[in-house]
Amino acid sequence: MRAPRLVASDVDGTLLGADGHPGARLLAVLDRMRDAAVPLVLATGRPPRWILPVCDAIGQRGLCVAANGAVLWDAGADRVLEAAEFDTDTLGEVIAGLRVALPGAGLAVERVRRPGVAEFCSEPGFEHGWPNSDHVEVPPDELTAVPAMKVLARRPGLSSDAMAAAVRDGLGELVDVTFSASTGLVECSVRGVTKAHGLAQAAAHLGVGAEEVVAFGDMPNDLEMLRWAGHGVAMGNAHPELAAAADEVTAHHDEDGVALVLERWF
């Protein structure tokens, strides 16, 4: 592949090391890439408010694909450009379906930022997969009060692979389901909304074709993005499904895997 005109990268387990920070070698190649006027698009399951620290760590605030493709966000302007949400009626169907497909699972929703509306709401008993979560606990019926860009289901003790399979069997025509952690957590978006959807929107904004994009990832929520890009790169620590589908497998995220590939061109 020739030098890409756009680089897209997942964040956790890909761009960042195990310590949650970018390495010096990565920062150096990102600086050279910026000098070459090649943009970096962060493509992550994180909501926009959890992406800003990453932007600051790498010294870039550009377009970001957030919430597994449900939101295209301009970090520099702190502005949502595109958003795909479940309306409240569909949200009710999704939550009812999840209670049947995953009995005993706790549920939560992520919402696009609006004045006076809590962004991350969970029902009582939802066990969070991240430390220091900024959720607001609400009664179960309030999960459907406002449109949501993502529904999360958490059931420790089950694998995320098994949970995703159960959701596909039960709600396959209603949602796109994926996961970025293997420990009993799945995330549901509007049907057809994946990181590939969000990255295609970002590329269109930047005037770049899919064949000119290199994308990096490590978990099933990156799968469609790697398939969409002209060159999809799985990390050495990637989920087996991703490694099998990628055009290339690079080194572990803690061993400069992203930098090793980008140094071919920058």
N, C-alpha and C positions, 0 to 999 in steps of 0.2 A: 504494500500500500504506500502511496505517496504521503507526504506530510499532511496530516488532517487539517481541515479548516475549523474544526470544532472538536473539543474533548469533553466528554461527559463522564462523571465519576460518582459512584455511590460514595457514601461517607464512612460509616462505621464498618470496620472489617475490610475496608478497601483503601480509602485515601488516608485515614488516620491509623496510627499504630495502636498497639494494645493499650498504651497509656493514654489514648484519646487525643494525641497531638500529632501534627504532621512532622516528619523528619526533615533534617537540614537538606538532605539530597533532593527530596521532593520539592521543598520550597525553592531551591535553586533552579530546578528545571521549570517550575511554574513561572518564575520570574523571566526566564528566557522565552517561554511560550508567550507570555504577555508582551514582551518586546517584539515578538514576531506577529503580534496582533491576532493571535489565535485564542478565542475565548474558552474559558472553562465553565461548564454548567454543572453545578452540584445537583445530583439526582438521588433523592433520599426518601425514606419513609417518614422522616422527621417533619413536623409541621414548621411553618416559617419561623416562629419564635425560637425554635431550637436550632435553627440553621445559622443565625447571626454569629454565635461564638466561633463557628467553623470559618465563616467568611473572614472574621477578624484575625483568626489564627493564620490564614493563608494570605491575608492582605488583599483580598479581592471581594468586591460586592457586585456580582453580575446577576444574570438570570439564573433562577434555581427552580428545579422541578421538585416540589414538595409533596408530602402525603402520598407517596407511591404513584405520582402522576396526576393526582386530582387537582393540584394547584400549580400554576405557573406564576412565580413570584419574582419581582424585580427587587433584589436586596438593596440596591443602591437608593432607590426611591421608596423602599418599604411599601410596595404597592402590589396587590394581587391583580394580575393581568387576565388570567383565565381561571375558572373554577368549575369543577364537576361535582354536583352534590345530589344526594338522595333527597327528594321532597319528603314532606312529613308522612304522606300516605305510604310511599314506598319504604320509608324508614321503618314504619310500623310492621310492614310485611317482612322486612329483613330481620328485625329483632324477634318477631314471632317465629320465623323459620329457624333462627339460630338456637332458640330455646328447645326446639324439637331435635335439631341435628346434633346439638352439643349440650345435652342435659347436664345441669350442674355448673356450667360455665358462667363466669361473671362477664358482664358486658359494659362497654363504654363507647362514647362517641367523640369524634374530633370535628369541630365546626370551623368554618371560615370566620375570621375575626369580624365582629359587628359590634357597634356601640351597645353596651349594656348586656351583652350575651357572653356567658362563660364559654370558653373555647373547648376545654377538655373536661367532659362530664362522665362520671362513672356511677354505677349503682352500688349500694352497699355490698361489701363482700368481694368486689373486684380486686384481685391481687395484681399490683402493678409489676411490670417487668423491668422497670428502670428505677434507680434511686432518686429521691428528691422530686418525685412527680408533682406537677403543678395542677393536679386535677381538682375538680369540685364534685363532691358527692351529692347525688340527687336521688329522689325516689325513682324507681324503675320506670314509671309512666312518663316522667319528665324527659327521658332520653329521646323521645320522639317529638318534643315540643318545637324544635327548630330544625331546619334542614341541616344535614351533616355531610361532610366530605368523606368520612371514614367511620366504620363500625369495627370495634375491636372485641374479640372474644378471648378470654384467658381461662385456662383450666390446667393448673400445674398438675403434673403426674401423667398427662398425655403428651405425646410428641406433637409438634406443630405439623409434621407431615400427615399424621393420622387425623388431626383436626381439620386440616385443609381438605383432605379427601372426603370427610363426612359432610363438610359444607358444600363441596362441589356436587355431591350426590343429592343433597337436599335443596340447595338453592342455586344450582348451576346456571339457570336461565336468568337469575335476578341480580347476581353480583359477580365481580371478579374477586377471588380470594387468593391471598398470598401470605408470606411471612418472611420476617427478617431475623428471627430468633428461633432456635429449635426447641425452646423450653415451654411449650404449651401456650402459644400466643399466635392468633391469626388475625388478619386485617382484611376487611371487605370494603371494596370500592364499587362505584357504579359500573355496571356491566360494560366492558370494553375499555375501562380506564386503568391503565398500567403506566409504568415509567416510560414505555415506548410512546404512549399517547402524549404524555407531557413533554418528552424530548422532541417529538415531531413538532409540537407547537413551538418549543424554544428554537429549534432549527429554522422553522419558517420565519420567526421574528428576526433571525439573524441572516436569513438568505442563504442557508447552507443545505445541501442535499444529504440524504441518509448515507450515500456512498462516501461522503467526505468526513464522516464522523467516526471517531474511536471512542468506545465506551468500556468502562471498567465496572466490575461488580463481583459480589461473593455469595449472594443468597438468592433464593427463588424469586424474590420481588424484583430482581435485576434481570430475570430471564428474557422477558420480551424486549427489553431495552438492548441487550446484547445481540439478540437476533435482528433487531431493526437496524442497528448501526452497521456501517460498512465494514467495521472490524470490531468484533466483540472480544474482550479480554477478561477471563476469569482469574481470580486471585489463587495463589497456591493453597490458601485456606478455604477455598470455595466449597459450597454444597455440591455433592456429586452430580446432581442434575444440571447445575450451571457449568461445571467443568466439561461435561459431555457435550453441551450445546455450543460452547464458545469456539471462536476461531483460533484462540491461543490461550494457554495457561501460563501466567507469569509467576513470580515468586510470591511468597507469603506477604501479607500486609505489614508485617513487622520487619520485613527484609527488603524494603524499597521496591516492592513489586510494580507499583504504578510508575515510579521514576525510571526503572529499568527499561520500560517500553518507551516512554516519552523521550528518553535520551537518544533514541534513534534519529529523531528529527530536530530536537531542540537542545 
